[in-house]
Amino acid sequence: MNGTIVATAAALEATLRERLAPTVLEVLDESAAHAGHAGANGLGYGTHFRVRIASPLFAGLSRVAAHRLVYDALQPYIDAGLHALAIEIQR
């Protein structure tokens, strides 16, 4: 990570709430389970996340387009070192 932005479950959740107004949101930091894998930072947090999300903004969008909205919202974290993001769109 570059030190200016730290990816935590709380930070990702706040950003997603602000940008996508979700009706369902769960952000899980799964980094510890990926220790020693590519992209792990050795700290056990901040690199691998799972997001379960539903938002009215996804209405009428394909799964790929809905995922793109999530990626776009979290781009600053990706740029700062977030390595893996598993997205589960809830309909």
C-alpha positions in Angstrom: 0.0 0.0 0.0 1.2 3.5 -0.6 0.3 4.9 2.8 -2.2 7.5 1.7 -5.2 5.2 1.6 -5.6 2.1 3.8 -8.1 -0.5 2.6 -10.1 -1.7 5.6 -13.6 -3.3 5.6 -14.9 -0.1 7.3 -13.4 2.2 4.7 -14.6 0.2 1.8 -18.1 0.0 3.4 -18.2 3.8 3.9 -17.2 4.4 0.3 -19.7 2.0 -1.1 -22.5 3.4 1.1 -21.7 6.9 -0.1 -21.3 6.1 -3.8 -23.9 3.3 -4.4 -26.5 3.7 -1.7 -26.8 0.0 -1.1 -29.8 -1.7 0.4 -27.7 -4.7 1.4 -24.0 -4.4 2.1 -21.4 -6.8 3.7 -17.7 -6.2 3.3 -15.4 -9.0 4.5 -11.6 -8.7 4.8 -10.4 -12.1 3.8 -6.7 -11.1 3.6 -5.6 -13.3 6.5 -6.7 -16.4 4.6 -4.4 -15.4 1.7 -1.2 -14.9 3.6 1.7 -16.0 1.4 -0.3 -15.7 -1.8 0.3 -13.2 -4.6 -0.7 -9.7 -3.5 -0.7 -10.4 0.2 1.1 -7.6 2.1 2.2 -9.7 5.1 0.0 -7.8 7.5 -3.0 -10.1 7.3 -5.3 -7.3 6.2 -6.1 -4.8 3.5 -5.5 -6.8 0.3 -8.3 -9.4 -0.3 -12.0 -8.5 0.2 -15.4 -10.0 -0.5 -18.3 -7.6 -1.1 -21.9 -8.6 -1.0 -24.0 -5.8 -2.2 -27.5 -4.8 -3.6 -28.2 -1.3 -4.8 -31.0 0.3 -6.7 -28.3 1.6 -9.1 -27.9 -2.0 -10.3 -31.5 -2.1 -11.7 -31.5 -3.0 -15.4 -27.7 -3.5 -15.5 -25.9 -6.6 -16.5 -23.8 -8.4 -13.8 -20.7 -7.0 -15.5 -22.0 -3.4 -15.5 -23.0 -3.7 -11.8 -19.5 -5.1 -11.0 -18.0 -2.1 -12.9 -19.9 0.3 -10.6 -18.3 -1.4 -7.5 -14.8 -1.4 -9.1 -15.2 2.3 -10.0 -16.3 3.2 -6.5 -13.3 1.3 -5.0 -10.6 2.4 -7.5 -8.7 4.5 -5.1 -8.2 1.4 -2.9 -7.2 -0.7 -5.8 -4.7 1.9 -6.8 -3.3 1.9 -3.2 -2.8 -1.9 -3.1 -6.1 -3.7 -2.8 -5.2 -6.9 -4.7 -8.3 -9.0 -4.9 -12.0 -8.1 -4.8 -14.7 -10.8 -4.9 -18.1 -9.2 -5.7 -21.4 -10.8 -5.1 -24.3 -8.8 -6.6 -27.5 -9.4 -4.7 -30.7 -9.0 -6.7 
